[in-house]
Amino acid sequence: MNPTLLLFGVQSVTRLARAGREALEQSARDEPAIFPALKAVDFNTENFVNGYFNKPENSKYVTGDGAVYAEYWDGFAVKLEPSSIDALYTAAVSLETAKGGSIYGTSTSAVLINQWDPKKGPISPWARVVLTAGDIVLDYVGNNPGIIGGGSGAVLVSAYASNLAKLIPDSGEFGSKEQFGQRILGVFLRAGLETLSENSSWVASEKHIQELITSSLQPVIDQFPDDLSGQLHWQAVTDAIVGPAAKVMLTTVANSPTTFLGSDFSGDKALGALTTALLTQAAETGLDEQFTQEGLLGLYQAALGVVAEKPQLFVGAGGRTQDQFAKDLLSGFATVLQNMQPPFDNELSTELVKVALSTVGQNVHRFADGSNAWEKTAADLVKTFTDSFSEIVGSGKPLDSVFSRPQLIELGRVLLTNISASPSMILESNNASLEGILVAITNAMKADEHLLLSGNDWIEIVAIASKEAAANPGRLFDLDADNPDDILAGQLITLVLNAASEAITTNKDKAVLFGNTLKEAIAIVLQSSSGKAKEALENLQQVQQLLQSLNALVAGNSGQFGSEEWLELFQSLLGKALEGQSEQGVLVAVMNAMNAVDDALLSGGDWMQIIEVAIQEAAANPGRLFNLDEANPDDILAGQLITLLLDAANETVTANGKDKAVLFGDTLKEAVSIVLRTTSGNALAAKEHITEIKQLVVSLNEFVATNNTQYGSKEWLRVFRVLMGGVLENKGVPPLVVDQVDDILRGGF
């Protein structure tokens, strides 16, 4: 069919329908002036067409080189078929309209359309196409009068009409299949016009639109059943889904013109294959509560997104045809969607499918395993994810109290995106690594009895977990089929969660291990242990003790320590705990010292630096200053030495005030550091001379307070450092007089 004539016919329909009463009356008066022959009693369209195009001035349109309407002409007369007669009749009206310009307007439309009045007899396939298309276009020209004046609107109408013309038999009589085809083609045109209304810049190609219609809808029409019950079912399903599917498809084309227009790869065929698979799947599965229209369309839209981004995925996929591949893709995901368990309803499950398909599309080079089709791998990933989280619900965990629907979708996106960074994890036939992560995370979620972590916290934890799993596969998240719950990462996360719950239960007002702090603690555990999985497994108890000690330290000294200090200490001490080097003695010593006196002379920052020095000295001289006796945990030498300094500092401040005392703040912090550094290598001597050490501190305090105009904190520290060495060497504490102190300061002692 000539697209220009078809478009003229459709424009005539819309022009006539939109004309007012006066315009129609004027057209009735003008009609005899345009074509007097139409008023003849014996008017015959065939005779009229033959007479018109046999005129010398008109024969060039049907005969000779460049004859635009030659397809409808045979020798010296129109072809003896209704569509050819009506096509040339349309051409005649179009040519006369062009001669008359705008003076005829609605009148020529009336001339054309009135001739196809059903009262005058059966209308031809040509007329049926024009009138049907015109009727559809009328729904859109009200808001967009120029929608078929040219451009993509005209392309859509022409493509639709051409495909409908192929469907209509020469007799013009429609059977059940033809009526079905006319209906879904009309739905397609409506979807196209709606898409154009929303994407005014879309430049469509008639060839590609025709191919889209042919490749996507014709196979569906061909499969239309012969039996009445099958026809009713097929028609009901396709009526529900063809329009939205066509809208999604054409919007994809409009938004990705470089993929579907002028490309070496025939992207439109892939779209057609997917659309056919969609409609076939809908007809086979039906649209019920398990697999709704929205679910199927969501799956289709996600698949179209992959076509737009990676069209090469649909070429020769595993030796299959595009049609078979598209069918496998949709049916595979359809099966997954149909078997979803709470909380994954149709909408949520479909969103996860979109995430999976998008992830695959962006990482296709990692999914390309010849033994496992990429679309099956993607479907398996979704199934593994949803099954794991459904298990949480099955265990009685109120998952919806932790995650909103968007958060569950984001959780899937984060997990699948990070998993895709590791080819070895993706290409495992049983998704063991992914399942390992999910089992670890879901088991840990079950342990979060007090809901100390929000949905966003868990999303960040999953992101870290999946990154570490990808960076160190087969370590933290190694899944043992005989004992699936025994996953190291899960045990570590659960340790942290249990410690947090214990702290909340014991001392809620002073606990810090919840929310962001808890999330960061879990991140530290995963990142620190991913490269030390063997050591971590052997030292879980050390990690547990560290968590408990830090909770006790912070809760007991909330004025000095908070979440920031907790995390800093945990980061610093965890590596040693994972290697079996417990720093329990350091923390107990500091706690004992802080609890022994009412200390307001050191800030939290001061204590953090003291702990840092203590850790360094404990590492350099293990088992000495910080040796912990489980039977007598208070009897730690370092704790006694720090307490000694704190007692003396409090005494001198109480006795002399801060105007004359110097042992507080930075001076006190530095004094503690001096004690730890000078005694860590000679702990036995320190223990034997602890009385002399206290005597030295008290004497120095009194001396500086008495001579505060000459001596201050700087001198206090220099003298203390020198005389501490003498005390440890069994030289005792010399009398502190001005001359002797000056001699020490000059380096003469």
KEFIVO-108602 format. One line per 5 residues: number of its first residue (from 1); their letters; for each residue x negated, y negated, z negated of C-alpha. Coordinates in nm, 2 decimals. Layout:
BEGIN
NUM> a> X/Y/Z  ...
# end
This chain:
BEGIN
1> mnptl> 0.00/0.00/0.00  -0.12/-0.34/0.09  -0.20/-0.51/-0.25  -0.14/-0.86/-0.12  0.21/-0.77/0.00
6> llfgv> 0.29/-0.59/-0.33  0.18/-0.90/-0.52  0.40/-1.12/-0.31  0.69/-0.89/-0.37  0.64/-0.89/-0.75
11> qsvtr> 0.60/-1.27/-0.75  0.93/-1.30/-0.56  1.10/-1.09/-0.82  0.98/-1.30/-1.11  1.04/-1.63/-0.92
16> larag> 1.40/-1.53/-0.85  1.47/-1.41/-1.20  1.33/-1.72/-1.35  1.53/-1.96/-1.12  1.82/-2.15/-1.26
21> reale> 2.17/-2.14/-1.13  2.13/-2.45/-0.91  1.81/-2.31/-0.76  1.99/-1.98/-0.68  2.28/-2.17/-0.51
26> qsard> 2.03/-2.37/-0.31  1.86/-2.05/-0.20  2.19/-1.92/-0.07  2.23/-2.24/0.14  1.87/-2.22/0.26
31> epaif> 1.87/-1.85/0.35  2.03/-1.89/0.70  1.78/-2.16/0.79  1.49/-1.93/0.71  1.62/-1.61/0.87
36> palka> 1.94/-1.66/1.07  1.93/-1.30/1.17  2.00/-1.19/0.81  2.35/-1.32/0.84  2.43/-1.11/1.14
41> vdfnt> 2.70/-0.85/1.08  2.50/-0.57/1.24  2.17/-0.67/1.06  1.93/-0.38/1.05  1.59/-0.41/0.87
46> enfvn> 1.41/-0.18/1.11  1.53/-0.37/1.42  1.45/-0.70/1.25  1.09/-0.59/1.17  1.03/-0.46/1.52
51> gyfnk> 1.16/-0.77/1.67  0.96/-1.00/1.44  0.62/-0.82/1.49  0.66/-0.77/1.87  0.67/-1.15/1.91
56> pensk> 0.34/-1.26/2.07  0.26/-1.49/1.78  0.31/-1.21/1.52  0.17/-0.90/1.69  -0.18/-0.98/1.58
61> yvtgd> -0.08/-0.88/1.23  0.00/-0.52/1.32  -0.22/-0.44/1.63  -0.57/-0.51/1.74  -0.89/-0.56/1.54
66> gavya> -0.84/-0.71/1.20  -0.47/-0.64/1.19  -0.39/-0.66/0.82  -0.07/-0.46/0.83  -0.17/-0.20/1.09
71> eywdg> -0.12/0.09/0.84  0.26/0.03/0.87  0.28/0.01/1.26  0.28/0.28/1.52  0.23/0.17/1.88
76> favkl> 0.51/-0.07/1.95  0.73/-0.02/1.65  0.72/0.02/1.27  0.65/0.36/1.14  0.98/0.55/1.08
81> epssi> 0.95/0.57/0.70  1.14/0.35/0.45  0.83/0.22/0.28  0.66/0.10/0.60  0.98/-0.08/0.70
86> dalyt> 1.02/-0.25/0.37  0.64/-0.34/0.36  0.66/-0.51/0.70  0.99/-0.68/0.60  0.80/-0.81/0.29
91> aavsl> 0.52/-0.92/0.52  0.76/-1.11/0.75  0.91/-1.30/0.45  0.56/-1.37/0.32  0.44/-1.51/0.66
96> etakg> 0.75/-1.73/0.69  0.70/-1.85/0.34  0.35/-1.95/0.42  0.47/-2.15/0.72  0.73/-2.33/0.52
101> gsiyg> 0.50/-2.40/0.22  0.67/-2.50/-0.10  1.00/-2.61/0.07  1.14/-2.26/0.06  1.02/-2.15/-0.29
106> tstsa> 1.30/-1.96/-0.46  1.49/-1.92/-0.13  1.24/-1.69/0.03  1.24/-1.48/-0.29  1.61/-1.44/-0.26
111> vlinq> 1.58/-1.35/0.11  1.34/-1.07/0.02  1.50/-0.93/-0.30  1.87/-0.95/-0.19  1.79/-0.72/0.10
116> wdpkk> 1.71/-0.45/-0.16  2.04/-0.47/-0.33  2.12/-0.11/-0.43  2.48/-0.17/-0.32  2.35/-0.18/0.04
121> gpisp> 2.21/0.18/0.00  1.92/0.37/-0.14  1.61/0.16/-0.18  1.27/0.27/-0.04  0.97/0.37/-0.25
126> warvv> 0.81/0.04/-0.15  1.11/-0.16/-0.29  1.12/0.06/-0.60  0.76/-0.02/-0.67  0.80/-0.39/-0.63
131> ltagd> 1.12/-0.42/-0.83  0.98/-0.20/-1.11  0.66/-0.40/-1.14  0.85/-0.72/-1.12  1.08/-0.62/-1.40
136> ivldy> 0.77/-0.54/-1.62  0.59/-0.86/-1.53  0.90/-1.07/-1.63  0.84/-0.98/-1.99  0.51/-1.17/-1.98
141> vgnnp> 0.55/-1.46/-1.74  0.76/-1.66/-1.99  0.46/-1.72/-2.22  0.20/-1.72/-1.94  0.36/-1.83/-1.61
146> giigg> 0.03/-1.79/-1.41  -0.04/-1.44/-1.53  0.00/-1.28/-1.18  -0.09/-1.59/-0.98  -0.43/-1.43/-0.91
151> gsgav> -0.73/-1.29/-1.10  -0.70/-1.00/-1.33  -0.32/-1.02/-1.36  -0.29/-0.97/-0.98  -0.54/-0.68/-1.01
156> lvsay> -0.34/-0.51/-1.27  -0.02/-0.53/-1.07  -0.18/-0.41/-0.75  -0.35/-0.12/-0.93  -0.03/-0.02/-1.10
161> asnla> 0.17/-0.04/-0.78  -0.08/0.15/-0.58  -0.08/0.44/-0.83  0.30/0.44/-0.86  0.33/0.45/-0.48
166> klipd> 0.12/0.76/-0.47  0.36/0.92/-0.72  0.68/0.84/-0.54  0.79/1.09/-0.27  0.87/0.96/0.08
171> sgefg> 1.24/1.03/0.02  1.24/0.79/-0.27  1.41/1.04/-0.49  1.27/1.09/-0.84  1.25/1.42/-1.01
176> skeqf> 1.17/1.47/-1.38  0.79/1.45/-1.33  0.82/1.14/-1.11  1.04/0.97/-1.37  0.79/1.06/-1.64
181> gqril> 0.50/0.92/-1.43  0.69/0.60/-1.35  0.75/0.55/-1.72  0.39/0.59/-1.84  0.25/0.39/-1.55
186> gvflr> 0.49/0.11/-1.65  0.37/0.14/-2.01  0.01/0.11/-1.88  0.09/-0.21/-1.69  0.26/-0.37/-1.99
191> aglet> -0.05/-0.28/-2.20  -0.27/-0.44/-1.93  -0.07/-0.76/-1.92  -0.08/-0.78/-2.30  -0.45/-0.73/-2.30
196> lsens> -0.49/-1.00/-2.04  -0.28/-1.24/-2.25  -0.52/-1.19/-2.54  -0.84/-1.18/-2.33  -0.79/-1.46/-2.07
201> swvas> -1.15/-1.45/-1.96  -1.13/-1.08/-1.86  -1.23/-1.03/-1.50  -1.09/-0.70/-1.39  -1.19/-0.49/-1.08
206> ekhiq> -0.90/-0.35/-0.89  -1.10/-0.04/-0.79  -1.20/0.03/-1.15  -0.85/-0.02/-1.28  -0.71/0.21/-1.02
211> elits> -0.97/0.47/-1.11  -0.89/0.43/-1.48  -0.52/0.49/-1.42  -0.59/0.78/-1.19  -0.84/0.95/-1.41
216> slqpv> -0.65/0.90/-1.74  -0.28/0.92/-1.65  -0.25/1.14/-1.34  -0.38/1.46/-1.52  -0.12/1.40/-1.79
221> idqfp> 0.16/1.36/-1.53  0.04/1.68/-1.36  0.07/1.87/-1.69  0.43/1.76/-1.74  0.62/2.08/-1.83
226> ddlsg> 0.89/2.24/-1.62  1.12/2.35/-1.90  1.35/2.10/-2.07  1.24/2.14/-2.43  0.87/2.10/-2.33
231> qlhwq> 0.96/1.79/-2.13  1.14/1.63/-2.42  0.85/1.70/-2.65  0.59/1.58/-2.40  0.78/1.27/-2.32
236> avtda> 0.84/1.18/-2.69  0.48/1.21/-2.78  0.34/1.02/-2.48  0.61/0.75/-2.51  0.47/0.69/-2.86
241> ivgpa> 0.11/0.68/-2.78  0.05/0.58/-2.41  0.11/0.21/-2.47  -0.12/0.17/-2.77  -0.38/0.39/-2.61
246> akvml> -0.38/0.19/-2.29  -0.41/-0.13/-2.49  -0.71/0.01/-2.68  -0.87/0.13/-2.36  -0.83/-0.19/-2.16
251> ttvan> -0.94/-0.40/-2.46  -1.26/-0.19/-2.46  -1.31/-0.26/-2.09  -1.24/-0.63/-2.14  -1.49/-0.65/-2.42
256> spttf> -1.76/-0.44/-2.25  -1.76/-0.55/-1.89  -2.12/-0.45/-1.82  -2.05/-0.10/-1.92  -1.75/-0.04/-1.70
261> lgsdf> -1.80/-0.27/-1.40  -2.08/-0.24/-1.15  -2.27/0.02/-1.34  -2.45/0.31/-1.19  -2.28/0.53/-1.45
266> sgdka> -1.91/0.56/-1.40  -1.79/0.46/-1.74  -1.43/0.44/-1.63  -1.43/0.82/-1.57  -1.54/0.87/-1.93
271> lgalt> -1.26/0.65/-2.04  -1.02/0.84/-1.83  -1.14/1.17/-1.96  -1.10/1.05/-2.32  -0.75/0.91/-2.25
276> tallt> -0.64/1.24/-2.09  -0.78/1.43/-2.39  -0.60/1.20/-2.63  -0.26/1.24/-2.47  -0.30/1.61/-2.43
281> qaaet> -0.41/1.64/-2.79  -0.11/1.44/-2.90  0.12/1.66/-2.70  -0.04/1.98/-2.84  -0.07/1.86/-3.20
286> gldeq> 0.23/1.64/-3.23  0.26/1.32/-3.43  0.35/1.41/-3.79  0.24/1.32/-4.14  -0.08/1.52/-4.10
291> ftqeg> -0.18/1.36/-3.77  0.00/1.03/-3.71  0.00/0.80/-3.41  -0.23/0.57/-3.60  -0.47/0.85/-3.68
296> llgly> -0.50/0.97/-3.33  -0.54/0.62/-3.19  -0.80/0.54/-3.45  -1.00/0.85/-3.34  -0.96/0.75/-2.98
301> qaalg> -1.07/0.39/-3.04  -1.38/0.52/-3.23  -1.47/0.75/-2.94  -1.42/0.46/-2.69  -1.66/0.26/-2.90
306> vvaek> -1.93/0.53/-2.84  -1.85/0.52/-2.47  -1.90/0.14/-2.46  -2.22/0.16/-2.65  -2.37/0.48/-2.52
311> pqlfv> -2.19/0.59/-2.21  -2.47/0.83/-2.12  -2.35/1.05/-2.40  -2.06/1.16/-2.18  -2.27/1.27/-1.88
316> gaggr> -2.34/1.64/-1.86  -2.30/1.69/-2.23  -2.42/2.04/-2.30  -2.34/2.14/-1.94  -1.97/2.06/-1.99
321> tqdqf> -1.76/1.85/-1.77  -1.65/1.51/-1.90  -1.30/1.63/-1.93  -1.40/1.93/-2.14  -1.64/1.73/-2.35
326> akdll> -1.37/1.47/-2.43  -1.13/1.74/-2.52  -1.39/1.91/-2.75  -1.47/1.57/-2.92  -1.11/1.48/-2.99
331> sgfat> -0.99/1.83/-3.09  -1.29/1.88/-3.32  -1.22/1.56/-3.51  -0.85/1.63/-3.50  -0.91/1.96/-3.68
336> vlqnm> -1.11/1.78/-3.95  -0.85/1.51/-3.99  -0.57/1.76/-4.02  -0.74/1.94/-4.31  -0.83/1.63/-4.52
341> qppfd> -0.75/1.65/-4.89  -0.67/1.36/-5.13  -0.77/1.08/-5.16  -0.85/1.09/-4.78  -0.52/1.02/-4.62
346> nelst> -0.48/0.97/-4.25  -0.58/0.60/-4.24  -0.89/0.64/-4.47  -1.00/0.96/-4.29  -0.97/0.79/-3.95
351> elvkv> -1.19/0.51/-4.07  -1.45/0.76/-4.18  -1.44/0.92/-3.84  -1.50/0.58/-3.68  -1.80/0.54/-3.91
356> alstv> -1.94/0.88/-3.81  -1.89/0.82/-3.44  -2.05/0.48/-3.46  -2.35/0.62/-3.66  -2.39/0.89/-3.40
361> gqnvh> -2.37/0.64/-3.12  -2.65/0.43/-3.27  -2.87/0.73/-3.35  -2.80/0.96/-3.06  -3.17/1.04/-3.00
366> rfadg> -3.17/1.20/-3.34  -2.85/1.39/-3.29  -2.94/1.54/-2.96  -2.98/1.90/-3.06  -2.92/2.15/-2.77
371> snawe> -2.79/2.41/-3.01  -2.55/2.19/-3.19  -2.34/1.94/-2.99  -2.37/1.59/-3.13  -1.99/1.54/-3.16
376> ktaad> -1.96/1.86/-3.37  -2.25/1.74/-3.59  -2.06/1.41/-3.65  -1.74/1.59/-3.73  -1.92/1.83/-3.97
381> lvktf> -2.08/1.53/-4.15  -1.73/1.38/-4.21  -1.60/1.71/-4.33  -1.89/1.76/-4.57  -1.85/1.41/-4.71
386> tdsfs> -1.47/1.42/-4.76  -1.48/1.77/-4.90  -1.73/1.67/-5.17  -1.53/1.37/-5.28  -1.21/1.56/-5.28
391> eivgs> -1.37/1.80/-5.52  -1.41/1.51/-5.77  -1.04/1.44/-5.75  -0.98/1.81/-5.79  -1.18/1.81/-6.11
396> gkpld> -0.95/1.54/-6.26  -1.18/1.24/-6.20  -0.97/0.93/-6.11  -1.17/0.84/-5.80  -0.94/0.56/-5.71
401> svfsr> -1.03/0.39/-6.04  -1.39/0.36/-5.92  -1.36/0.31/-5.54  -1.13/0.10/-5.34  -1.04/0.22/-4.99
406> pqlie> -1.29/-0.01/-4.82  -1.56/0.10/-5.07  -1.50/0.47/-4.98  -1.55/0.38/-4.62  -1.86/0.18/-4.69
411> lgrvl> -1.99/0.47/-4.90  -1.95/0.70/-4.60  -2.12/0.44/-4.37  -2.42/0.39/-4.60  -2.47/0.76/-4.65
416> ltnis> -2.44/0.86/-4.29  -2.65/0.57/-4.17  -2.94/0.66/-4.40  -2.91/1.03/-4.34  -2.94/0.96/-3.97
421> aspsm> -3.29/0.83/-4.03  -3.42/1.18/-4.08  -3.39/1.41/-3.78  -3.46/1.72/-3.99  -3.17/1.65/-4.21
426> ilesn> -2.93/1.59/-3.92  -3.03/1.89/-3.73  -2.98/2.14/-4.01  -2.71/2.37/-3.90  -2.55/2.38/-4.24
431> nasle> -2.59/2.02/-4.34  -2.77/2.14/-4.65  -2.95/1.81/-4.72  -2.64/1.60/-4.68  -2.45/1.85/-4.90
436> gilva> -2.73/1.83/-5.15  -2.70/1.45/-5.18  -2.33/1.47/-5.21  -2.33/1.75/-5.47  -2.59/1.55/-5.67
441> itnam> -2.39/1.23/-5.65  -2.05/1.38/-5.72  -2.18/1.58/-6.01  -2.32/1.26/-6.15  -1.99/1.08/-6.10
446> kadeh> -1.82/1.34/-6.31  -2.07/1.26/-6.59  -1.98/0.89/-6.59  -1.70/0.94/-6.84  -1.69/0.58/-6.95
451> lllsg> -1.68/0.45/-6.59  -2.00/0.25/-6.65  -2.06/0.21/-6.28  -1.84/0.03/-6.03  -1.77/0.14/-5.68
456> ndwie> -2.03/-0.10/-5.54  -2.28/0.03/-5.79  -2.23/0.38/-5.66  -2.26/0.26/-5.30  -2.60/0.11/-5.38
461> ivaia> -2.71/0.43/-5.56  -2.60/0.64/-5.26  -2.80/0.41/-5.03  -3.11/0.47/-5.24  -3.05/0.84/-5.28
466> skeaa> -3.00/0.89/-4.90  -3.31/0.69/-4.82  -3.52/0.89/-5.07  -3.38/1.21/-4.93  -3.47/1.11/-4.58
471> anpgr> -3.82/1.00/-4.68  -3.88/1.31/-4.89  -3.66/1.59/-4.75  -3.62/1.91/-4.94  -3.73/1.76/-5.28
476> lfdld> -3.49/1.58/-5.50  -3.19/1.70/-5.32  -3.28/2.06/-5.24  -2.97/2.27/-5.25  -2.99/2.62/-5.40
481> adnpd> -2.70/2.83/-5.27  -2.71/3.05/-5.58  -2.69/2.75/-5.81  -2.55/2.45/-5.62  -2.52/2.23/-5.92
486> dilag> -2.89/2.26/-6.01  -3.01/1.97/-5.80  -3.29/1.77/-5.94  -3.16/1.43/-5.84  -2.83/1.51/-5.99
491> qlitl> -2.99/1.62/-6.32  -3.19/1.30/-6.33  -2.90/1.07/-6.26  -2.69/1.26/-6.51  -2.97/1.22/-6.77
496> vlnaa> -2.95/0.84/-6.73  -2.57/0.85/-6.74  -2.56/1.06/-7.05  -2.81/0.83/-7.22  -2.59/0.54/-7.13
501> seait> -2.27/0.70/-7.26  -2.45/0.79/-7.58  -2.57/0.43/-7.63  -2.22/0.30/-7.56  -2.07/0.54/-7.81
506> tnkdk> -2.33/0.47/-8.08  -2.37/0.10/-8.06  -2.14/-0.05/-7.79  -2.21/-0.42/-7.88  -2.59/-0.39/-7.84
511> avlfg> -2.61/-0.13/-7.56  -2.75/-0.27/-7.23  -2.74/0.05/-7.01  -2.43/-0.01/-6.81  -2.33/-0.19/-6.49
516> ntlke> -2.62/-0.34/-6.30  -2.88/-0.23/-6.55  -2.76/0.13/-6.53  -2.75/0.11/-6.15  -3.11/-0.02/-6.15
521> aiaiv> -3.22/0.25/-6.39  -3.09/0.52/-6.17  -3.26/0.36/-5.87  -3.59/0.35/-6.06  -3.55/0.72/-6.15
526> lqsss> -3.48/0.83/-5.79  -3.76/0.61/-5.64  -4.01/0.71/-5.90  -3.94/1.09/-5.89  -3.89/1.14/-5.51
531> gkake> -4.26/1.19/-5.46  -4.30/1.38/-5.79  -4.02/1.63/-5.77  -4.22/1.92/-5.93  -4.34/1.70/-6.22
536> alenl> -4.00/1.56/-6.27  -3.84/1.90/-6.30  -4.10/2.01/-6.56  -4.06/1.69/-6.77  -3.69/1.63/-6.78
541> qqvqq> -3.70/1.63/-7.16  -3.97/1.36/-7.16  -3.74/1.14/-6.94  -3.45/1.20/-7.18  -3.66/1.10/-7.48
546> llqsl> -3.78/0.79/-7.30  -3.42/0.68/-7.23  -3.31/0.74/-7.58  -3.61/0.56/-7.73  -3.56/0.25/-7.51
551> nalva> -3.19/0.24/-7.60  -3.28/0.26/-7.97  -3.55/-0.01/-7.93  -3.33/-0.26/-7.75  -3.02/-0.19/-7.97
556> gnsgq> -3.23/-0.23/-8.29  -3.39/-0.55/-8.17  -3.13/-0.72/-7.96  -3.26/-1.06/-8.05  -3.59/-0.99/-7.87
561> fgsee> -3.49/-0.73/-7.60  -3.22/-0.72/-7.34  -3.15/-0.55/-7.01  -3.44/-0.72/-6.84  -3.69/-0.59/-7.10
566> wlelf> -3.52/-0.24/-7.09  -3.57/-0.21/-6.72  -3.93/-0.35/-6.73  -4.03/-0.10/-6.99  -3.85/0.19/-6.82
571> qsllg> -4.03/0.11/-6.49  -4.36/0.10/-6.67  -4.32/0.41/-6.88  -4.13/0.64/-6.65  -4.42/0.74/-6.43
576> kaleg> -4.61/0.87/-6.74  -4.30/1.05/-6.86  -4.27/1.23/-6.53  -4.63/1.34/-6.56  -4.56/1.47/-6.92
581> qseqg> -4.75/1.18/-7.08  -4.50/1.07/-7.34  -4.53/0.72/-7.47  -4.28/0.80/-7.75  -4.54/0.71/-8.01
586> vlvav> -4.58/0.36/-7.86  -4.21/0.29/-7.87  -4.17/0.43/-8.22  -4.46/0.23/-8.35  -4.32/-0.09/-8.21
591> mnamn> -3.98/-0.01/-8.34  -4.11/0.07/-8.69  -4.30/-0.26/-8.69  -4.01/-0.46/-8.58  -3.78/-0.30/-8.82
596> avdda> -4.02/-0.33/-9.12  -4.00/-0.70/-9.14  -3.76/-0.98/-9.07  -3.96/-1.11/-8.77  -3.88/-1.44/-8.61
601> llsgg> -4.24/-1.52/-8.53  -4.26/-1.33/-8.20  -4.04/-1.36/-7.90  -3.92/-1.08/-7.68  -4.18/-1.18/-7.42
606> dwmqi> -4.45/-1.16/-7.69  -4.33/-0.81/-7.78  -4.33/-0.71/-7.42  -4.70/-0.81/-7.39  -4.78/-0.62/-7.71
611> ievai> -4.62/-0.31/-7.57  -4.81/-0.35/-7.25  -5.14/-0.36/-7.45  -5.02/-0.06/-7.66  -4.95/0.14/-7.35
616> qeaaa> -5.29/0.06/-7.20  -5.47/0.16/-7.52  -5.26/0.47/-7.57  -5.36/0.58/-7.21  -5.72/0.51/-7.27
621> npgrl> -5.74/0.69/-7.61  -5.45/0.94/-7.62  -5.35/1.10/-7.94  -5.51/0.84/-8.17  -5.33/0.52/-8.27
626> fnlde> -5.00/0.64/-8.14  -5.00/1.00/-8.24  -4.64/1.09/-8.33  -4.58/1.33/-8.61  -4.22/1.46/-8.56
631> anpdd> -4.20/1.55/-8.93  -4.30/1.19/-9.03  -4.22/0.96/-8.74  -4.29/0.65/-8.95  -4.65/0.75/-9.01
636> ilagq> -4.80/0.61/-8.68  -5.12/0.42/-8.74  -5.05/0.16/-8.47  -4.71/0.08/-8.63  -4.88/0.04/-8.97
641> litll> -5.14/-0.20/-8.83  -4.88/-0.41/-8.65  -4.66/-0.42/-8.96  -4.96/-0.52/-9.17  -5.01/-0.83/-8.94
646> ldaan> -4.64/-0.92/-8.94  -4.62/-0.90/-9.32  -4.92/-1.12/-9.36  -4.79/-1.37/-9.10  -4.45/-1.39/-9.28
651> etvta> -4.62/-1.44/-9.62  -4.84/-1.73/-9.50  -4.56/-1.90/-9.32  -4.34/-1.86/-9.63  -4.62/-1.99/-9.85
656> ngkdk> -4.76/-2.27/-9.64  -4.50/-2.34/-9.37  -4.58/-2.36/-9.00  -4.76/-2.69/-9.05  -5.06/-2.51/-9.20
661> avlfg> -5.00/-2.15/-9.10  -5.13/-2.04/-8.75  -5.04/-1.67/-8.74  -4.72/-1.68/-8.53  -4.63/-1.69/-8.17
666> dtlke> -4.92/-1.66/-7.93  -5.17/-1.63/-8.21  -4.99/-1.35/-8.38  -4.94/-1.17/-8.04  -5.31/-1.20/-7.97
671> avsiv> -5.40/-1.08/-8.32  -5.19/-0.77/-8.26  -5.37/-0.71/-7.93  -5.71/-0.75/-8.10  -5.61/-0.49/-8.37
676> lrtts> -5.49/-0.24/-8.11  -5.79/-0.29/-7.88  -6.05/-0.27/-8.16  -5.90/0.03/-8.33  -5.78/0.25/-8.04
681> gnala> -6.13/0.39/-8.00  -6.19/0.43/-8.37  -5.86/0.52/-8.52  -6.01/0.72/-8.80  -6.21/0.42/-8.93
686> akehi> -5.90/0.21/-8.90  -5.70/0.45/-9.11  -5.97/0.46/-9.37  -6.00/0.08/-9.39  -5.64/-0.03/-9.35
691> teikq> -5.65/-0.20/-9.69  -5.96/-0.40/-9.59  -5.79/-0.50/-9.26  -5.50/-0.64/-9.45  -5.74/-0.82/-9.69
696> lvvsl> -5.91/-0.98/-9.39  -5.59/-1.11/-9.24  -5.47/-1.25/-9.58  -5.81/-1.41/-9.64  -5.82/-1.57/-9.30
701> nefva> -5.46/-1.71/-9.34  -5.55/-1.87/-9.67  -5.88/-2.01/-9.54  -5.72/-2.17/-9.24  -5.43/-2.30/-9.44
706> tnntq> -5.67/-2.46/-9.69  -5.89/-2.61/-9.41  -5.62/-2.68/-9.16  -5.78/-3.01/-9.05  -6.09/-2.83/-8.93
711> ygske> -5.97/-2.49/-8.83  -5.67/-2.37/-8.62  -5.54/-2.07/-8.43  -5.84/-2.06/-8.19  -6.09/-2.03/-8.48
716> wlrvf> -5.86/-1.78/-8.66  -5.87/-1.55/-8.36  -6.25/-1.58/-8.30  -6.33/-1.50/-8.67  -6.08/-1.22/-8.68
721> rvlmg> -6.22/-1.05/-8.37  -6.58/-1.06/-8.52  -6.49/-0.95/-8.87  -6.26/-0.67/-8.76  -6.56/-0.50/-8.61
726> gvlen> -6.74/-0.53/-8.94  -6.45/-0.38/-9.13  -6.44/-0.08/-8.90  -6.81/-0.04/-8.95  -6.76/-0.02/-9.32
731> kgvpp> -6.91/-0.36/-9.39  -6.61/-0.48/-9.58  -6.46/-0.83/-9.58  -6.71/-1.10/-9.66  -6.61/-1.41/-9.87
736> lvvdq> -6.48/-1.67/-9.63  -6.64/-2.01/-9.69  -6.70/-2.29/-9.45  -7.07/-2.24/-9.39  -7.02/-1.87/-9.31
741> vddil> -6.72/-1.93/-9.09  -6.91/-2.19/-8.90  -7.19/-1.95/-8.86  -6.95/-1.69/-8.71  -6.81/-1.95/-8.48
746> rggf> -7.17/-2.04/-8.36  -7.23/-1.67/-8.29  -7.48/-1.62/-8.57  -7.29/-1.36/-8.78
# end
